[in-house]
């Protein structure tokens, strides 16, 4: 079995979080009653997986998994993080306030992807075979304001985003909260009217969409 094939097989085992039918999500904000044990279920709720196959499905042109760091996800993350690092109550409150404020400014995704050629997956370089966009169900789209490679994922990434593996490249991708409509007005990319949004990876090798369906 080739190295690429072994990598693809390991990826399939590592991304079981996306194996079940995707749950719907709620964008409602407000306090949560999460415990540290809630984190795995919340991670699964906000994580999606996509593939673009070649060679009749025997190899992945791209295998990508992403977590949308929503208000809900961030709350669960902080609760788990605070317990693991034994943060004091003031430290936890400060971290929670900071991360929820960040959720109000931009849309952020944690992304781990595998490609046949590592160069194709380097999203910040001209050699990348993939362009990333955030789209809503009104066919409005925005490009990232920042793509930050995580060159050496550490214990935090490997623990809290367990689909991160040695075969994958990891990134944090941030998108603007607002876009300018055809009329010139600023509108929210993901607002209370949206019933789905997607992270799209497209290029000469195809298109892969990761979709989050939103409850009314």
DOTORMI-836316 format. One record per residue: x, y, z of N, C-alpha, C in turn; residue number from 1; residue in one letter. Coordinates in steps of 0.02 Angstrom, whole numbers, plus 50000, padded with zeros to 5 digits. Layout:
<recs>
n_x;n_y;n_z;ca_x;ca_y;ca_z;c_x;c_y;c_z;resi;resn
X;Y;Z;X;Y;Z;X;Y;Z;NUM;a
...
</recs>
This chain:
<recs>
n_x;n_y;n_z;ca_x;ca_y;ca_z;c_x;c_y;c_z;resi;resn
50043;49940;50000;50000;50000;50000;50044;50062;50000;1;x
50030;50111;49957;50072;50171;49952;50064;50214;50013;2;x
50113;50261;50022;50110;50307;50078;50047;50350;50075;3;x
50030;50372;50014;49969;50412;50006;49909;50371;50026;4;x
49907;50308;50004;49850;50265;50019;49844;50253;50094;5;x
49901;50241;50127;49900;50231;50200;49875;50294;50234;6;x
49898;50353;50208;49875;50416;50237;49800;50424;50230;7;x
49774;50408;50171;49702;50414;50160;49663;50368;50206;8;x
49688;50306;50215;49654;50259;50258;49653;50284;50330;9;x
49710;50311;50353;49713;50336;50421;49666;50395;50430;10;x
49661;50436;50379;49615;50492;50383;49544;50469;50391;11;x
49526;50417;50354;49458;50392;50359;49441;50369;50429;12;x
49490;50342;50464;49479;50320;50532;49478;50379;50580;13;x
49515;50431;50563;49523;50487;50609;49465;50536;50608;14;x
49424;50534;50556;49372;50585;50549;49303;50555;50560;15;x
49297;50508;50606;49233;50478;50622;49182;50529;50645;16;x
49207;50587;50668;49162;50639;50691;49114;50661;50636;17;x
49134;50651;50572;49091;50671;50518;49053;50614;50486;18;x
49057;50554;50515;49029;50495;50483;48953;50493;50488;19;x
48924;50521;50540;48852;50520;50550;48820;50576;50510;20;x
48755;50571;50504;48718;50625;50470;48729;50690;50506;21;x
48738;50744;50468;48753;50808;50498;48693;50835;50536;22;x
48702;50854;50599;48646;50883;50636;48634;50955;50615;23;x
48574;50980;50627;48562;51051;50617;48591;51089;50676;24;x
48603;51153;50665;48633;51195;50716;48589;51256;50729;25;x
48597;51284;50788;48562;51345;50806;48613;51401;50816;26;x
48598;51459;50789;48643;51517;50796;48623;51562;50854;27;x
48575;51539;50894;48554;51580;50951;48610;51587;51001;28;x
48617;51646;51028;48668;51660;51077;48638;51660;51147;29;x
48680;51671;51196;48657;51670;51265;48696;51620;51306;30;x
48686;51620;51372;48724;51575;51416;48710;51502;51401;31;x
48760;51460;51414;48754;51388;51406;48769;51354;51473;32;x
48739;51295;51483;48750;51258;51545;48795;51198;51530;33;x
48849;51208;51493;48892;51154;51474;48940;51134;51530;34;x
48959;51071;51530;49014;51046;51571;49070;51026;51524;35;x
49127;51010;51552;49183;50989;51510;49165;50927;51469;36;x
49122;50884;51496;49102;50823;51462;49057;50837;51402;37;x
49030;50897;51397;48987;50915;51341;49026;50928;51277;38;x
49091;50938;51283;49130;50964;51227;49128;50919;51165;39;x
49135;50854;51174;49138;50809;51115;49074;50813;51074;40;x
49017;50815;51107;48953;50820;51071;48946;50887;51035;41;x
48968;50941;51067;48965;51007;51036;49012;51010;50976;42;x
49072;50982;50984;49119;50980;50928;49089;50944;50868;43;x
49057;50887;50880;49027;50850;50825;48971;50890;50792;44;x
48933;50927;50832;48877;50966;50804;48902;51020;50757;45;x
48960;51048;50770;48985;51105;50730;49039;51086;50680;46;x
49051;51021;50670;49104;50997;50626;49074;50963;50564;47;x
49104;50977;50506;49083;50946;50444;49144;50919;50407;48;x
49131;50869;50363;49184;50838;50324;49164;50834;50251;49;x
49213;50842;50206;49200;50837;50135;49258;50805;50098;50;x
49243;50776;50039;49293;50743;49998;49284;50763;49925;51;x
49338;50760;49888;49336;50763;49815;49379;50704;49792;52;x
49347;50655;49760;49381;50593;49744;49410;50593;49673;53;x
49462;50551;49665;49491;50537;49599;49499;50462;49594;54;x
49515;50438;49534;49527;50367;49523;49470;50324;49548;55;x
49409;50342;49529;49349;50304;49547;49343;50295;49623;56;x
49361;50348;49659;49352;50346;49732;49408;50314;49771;57;x
49462;50293;49737;49516;50259;49772;49564;50307;49806;58;x
49563;50370;49787;49607;50420;49817;49568;50485;49825;59;x
49588;50524;49875;49557;50589;49887;49599;50643;49853;60;x
49567;50682;49810;49601;50743;49787;49605;50792;49846;61;x
49551;50793;49886;49552;50831;49948;49506;50796;49997;62;x
49528;50791;50058;49487;50769;50114;49492;50824;50166;63;x
49437;50856;50182;49440;50914;50226;49387;50910;50281;64;x
49407;50928;50340;49362;50931;50397;49368;51000;50428;65;x
49312;51029;50447;49313;51097;50475;49262;51104;50531;66;x
49281;51144;50580;49236;51161;50635;49223;51236;50633;67;x
49159;51253;50632;49139;51323;50636;49140;51344;50709;68;x
49180;51394;50725;49187;51415;50795;49133;51467;50812;69;x
49073;51441;50819;49014;51481;50834;49014;51502;50907;70;x
48965;51543;50925;48954;51561;50995;48947;51499;51038;71;x
48905;51453;51015;48891;51392;51052;48954;51350;51060;72;x
48991;51341;51006;49053;51301;51009;49103;51334;51056;73;x
49111;51398;51051;49161;51433;51092;49146;51426;51166;74;x
49083;51427;51183;49065;51419;51254;49087;51351;51280;75;x
49071;51298;51242;49091;51231;51262;49167;51223;51264;76;x
49200;51253;51216;49274;51249;51213;49305;51279;51276;77;x
49281;51338;51294;49310;51372;51353;49298;51330;51416;78;x
49239;51301;51423;49225;51260;51481;49273;51201;51486;79;x
49284;51168;51429;49331;51111;51428;49402;51134;51440;80;x
49422;51187;51407;49490;51214;51414;49504;51235;51486;81;x
49455;51269;51515;49464;51293;51584;49473;51236;51633;82;x
49437;51182;51623;49446;51125;51667;49514;51092;51656;83;x
49532;51082;51593;49595;51048;51579;49655;51087;51606;84;x
49653;51153;51601;49709;51195;51623;49700;51222;51694;85;x
49646;51200;51726;49632;51220;51795;49633;51296;51804;86;x
49597;51329;51758;49593;51402;51763;49551;51423;51823;87;x
49568;51480;51851;49527;51508;51905;49463;51536;51875;88;x
49414;51550;51917;49351;51577;51892;49362;51644;51856;89;x
49401;51691;51882;49414;51753;51844;49448;51739;51777;90;x
49496;51692;51775;49530;51677;51713;49482;51648;51661;91;x
49438;51604;51685;49388;51575;51640;49341;51628;51613;92;x
49319;51672;51656;49273;51725;51634;49306;51771;51583;93;x
49369;51787;51595;49405;51831;51548;49413;51797;51480;94;x
49431;51733;51481;49439;51696;51418;49372;51691;51381;95;x
49319;51677;51417;49253;51672;51386;49232;51738;51355;96;x
49242;51792;51391;49223;51857;51365;49263;51873;51301;97;x
49327;51859;51303;49370;51873;51245;49348;51833;51184;98;x
49335;51768;51193;49318;51726;51135;49249;51741;51108;99;x
49201;51759;51152;49135;51777;51128;49135;51844;51091;100;x
49177;51889;51113;49185;51952;51076;49214;51939;51007;101;x
49261;51893;51002;49290;51876;50937;49237;51847;50891;102;x
49191;51808;50918;49137;51779;50877;49092;51832;50848;103;x
49089;51890;50879;49047;51945;50854;49081;51984;50799;104;x
49147;51975;50791;49185;52014;50743;49195;51979;50677;105;x
49207;51913;50679;49223;51876;50618;49194;51805;50624;106;x
49192;51770;50568;49174;51700;50566;49239;51660;50559;107;x
49252;51617;50608;49315;51580;50609;49303;51505;50604;108;x
49345;51472;50565;49343;51400;50557;49411;51370;50572;109;x
49411;51314;50606;49471;51274;50612;49466;51220;50558;110;x
49518;51214;50517;49516;51171;50458;49577;51126;50458;111;x
49566;51061;50444;49621;51014;50432;49607;50978;50366;112;x
49656;50978;50321;49644;50948;50256;49703;50905;50233;113;x
49686;50856;50192;49734;50812;50160;49726;50820;50085;114;x
49782;50825;50048;49780;50827;49975;49833;50780;49948;115;x
49823;50759;49885;49870;50713;49853;49940;50741;49853;116;x
49946;50805;49838;50010;50840;49841;50005;50892;49897;117;x
50054;50891;49941;50052;50939;49996;50051;51011;49972;118;x
50086;51024;49917;50087;51092;49889;50018;51115;49870;119;x
49976;51070;49846;49908;51089;49827;49867;51112;49887;120;x
49884;51087;49945;49845;51104;50004;49871;51164;50043;121;x
49925;51195;50019;49952;51254;50054;49911;51315;50034;122;x
49858;51328;50072;49806;51376;50052;49831;51447;50048;123;x
49887;51462;50079;49913;51531;50077;49962;51543;50020;124;x
49976;51491;49980;50028;51497;49929;49998;51494;49858;125;x
50033;51522;49809;50008;51519;49740;50003;51448;49713;126;x
50039;51401;49743;50036;51331;49719;49973;51295;49742;127;x
49933;51326;49784;49873;51293;49809;49825;51278;49751;128;x
49794;51219;49754;49744;51199;49704;49674;51218;49726;129;x
49668;51253;49783;49602;51264;49811;49593;51336;49834;130;x
49534;51362;49817;49512;51427;49843;49456;51415;49893;131;x
49456;51454;49947;49407;51445;50000;49360;51505;50002;132;x
49295;51490;50006;49244;51542;50011;49193;51522;50064;133;x
49160;51572;50093;49103;51562;50138;49041;51587;50102;134;x
48990;51545;50096;48929;51562;50061;48868;51551;50105;135;x
48816;51592;50094;48753;51579;50128;48701;51555;50077;136;x
48640;51541;50100;48590;51514;50054;48556;51567;50011;137;x
48579;51629;50017;48557;51681;49970;48607;51691;49913;138;x
48655;51645;49908;48707;51646;49857;48754;51705;49865;139;x
48759;51730;49925;48808;51782;49941;48871;51748;49966;140;x
48929;51773;49946;48991;51741;49964;49044;51792;49983;141;x
49090;51770;50026;49146;51813;50046;49210;51771;50047;142;x
49265;51804;50032;49330;51772;50036;49360;51782;50106;143;x
49408;51742;50125;49438;51750;50192;49474;51817;50199;144;x
49473;51843;50260;49515;51900;50277;49583;51877;50303;145;x
49586;51814;50324;49650;51787;50349;49648;51711;50345;146;x
49704;51682;50324;49714;51610;50327;49780;51599;50363;147;x
49777;51569;50421;49836;51561;50463;49856;51487;50467;148;x
49912;51467;50436;49934;51398;50442;49955;51382;50513;149;x
49938;51322;50535;49963;51296;50599;50015;51244;50581;150;x
50077;51266;50577;50129;51225;50547;50145;51163;50588;151;x
50140;51168;50653;50154;51110;50696;50099;51105;50749;152;x
50044;51075;50732;49990;51068;50782;50017;51036;50845;153;x
49998;51065;50902;50021;51041;50966;49967;51002;51003;154;x
49978;50995;51068;49932;50956;51109;49861;50986;51108;155;x
49856;51052;51106;49790;51084;51106;49751;51065;51043;156;x
49782;51073;50985;49747;51057;50922;49731;50982;50917;157;x
49779;50940;50936;49769;50868;50929;49715;50843;50977;158;x
49707;50876;51034;49658;50855;51084;49589;50883;51069;159;x
49585;50948;51054;49519;50980;51047;49491;50974;50976;160;x
49535;50959;50928;49513;50947;50859;49545;50881;50837;161;x
49518;50824;50860;49553;50760;50853;49557;50734;50782;162;x
49525;50767;50734;49534;50748;50664;49599;50776;50636;163;x
49635;50814;50675;49702;50837;50656;49750;50778;50658;164;x
49786;50765;50603;49833;50709;50601;49897;50732;50568;165;x
49947;50688;50570;50012;50705;50539;50007;50708;50463;166;x
49955;50680;50434;49947;50681;50361;49911;50744;50337;167;x
49886;50782;50384;49844;50840;50366;49879;50906;50380;168;x
49860;50957;50342;49881;51025;50355;49824;51061;50391;169;x
49842;51099;50442;49792;51132;50484;49795;51208;50475;170;x
49737;51239;50478;49731;51312;50468;49676;51340;50513;171;x
49683;51403;50528;49626;51443;50552;49609;51492;50497;172;x
49546;51491;50477;49523;51533;50421;49469;51579;50447;173;x
49478;51644;50437;49431;51694;50462;49399;51732;50403;174;x
49333;51743;50410;49295;51779;50360;49262;51840;50391;175;x
49248;51890;50350;49216;51951;50377;49144;51936;50399;176;x
49121;51975;50447;49053;51968;50472;49003;51996;50422;177;x
49024;52046;50384;48978;52080;50338;49005;52078;50266;178;x
48960;52084;50219;48979;52093;50149;48938;52151;50121;179;x
48961;52177;50065;48925;52232;50032;48880;52204;49978;180;x
48816;52217;49984;48767;52191;49936;48769;52228;49870;181;x
48730;52205;49822;48728;52237;49756;48703;52309;49761;182;x
48662;52323;49812;48636;52391;49821;48686;52436;49856;183;x
48741;52407;49879;48792;52447;49914;48785;52445;49990;184;x
48732;52412;50015;48722;52409;50088;48764;52352;50117;185;x
48783;52360;50181;48817;52306;50216;48766;52259;50246;186;x
48775;52194;50234;48730;52144;50261;48771;52089;50294;187;x
48742;52057;50344;48777;52003;50378;48779;51941;50333;188;x
48836;51909;50332;48843;51848;50293;48800;51793;50323;189;x
48801;51786;50388;48762;51736;50423;48718;51772;50474;190;x
48654;51781;50457;48608;51816;50501;48549;51772;50519;191;x
48498;51801;50552;48442;51760;50577;48399;51732;50520;192;x
48407;51758;50459;48368;51732;50402;48400;51672;50369;193;x
48462;51661;50381;48499;51607;50347;48476;51539;50372;194;x
48464;51494;50325;48445;51426;50342;48500;51376;50326;195;x
48552;51399;50293;48611;51358;50284;48669;51402;50262;196;x
48729;51380;50277;48789;51413;50252;48840;51358;50238;197;x
48890;51374;50197;48937;51323;50177;49007;51351;50169;198;x
49055;51309;50182;49125;51324;50170;49143;51286;50106;199;x
49163;51323;50054;49175;51294;49988;49249;51293;49972;200;x
49273;51235;49950;49341;51227;49925;49334;51211;49850;201;x
49359;51255;49807;49350;51245;49735;49415;51260;49699;202;x
49422;51230;49640;49481;51240;49600;49480;51194;49540;203;x
49536;51186;49506;49538;51145;49445;49524;51071;49457;204;x
49529;51049;49520;49517;50978;49534;49445;50964;49556;205;x
49404;51016;49560;49334;51006;49579;49312;51053;49633;206;x
49254;51038;49663;49225;51079;49715;49199;51035;49772;207;x
49214;51054;49832;49189;51019;49892;49157;51070;49938;208;x
49095;51057;49958;49058;51100;50003;49047;51066;50070;209;x
49060;51103;50123;49044;51082;50191;48985;51124;50213;210;x
48928;51092;50229;48865;51128;50239;48842;51122;50310;211;x
48821;51179;50338;48789;51183;50403;48716;51204;50393;212;x
48668;51162;50409;48598;51179;50405;48576;51209;50471;213;x
48538;51264;50467;48521;51304;50527;48448;51296;50543;214;x
48432;51284;50606;48363;51281;50628;48333;51351;50630;215;x
48268;51357;50616;48236;51424;50618;48239;51454;50688;216;x
</recs>
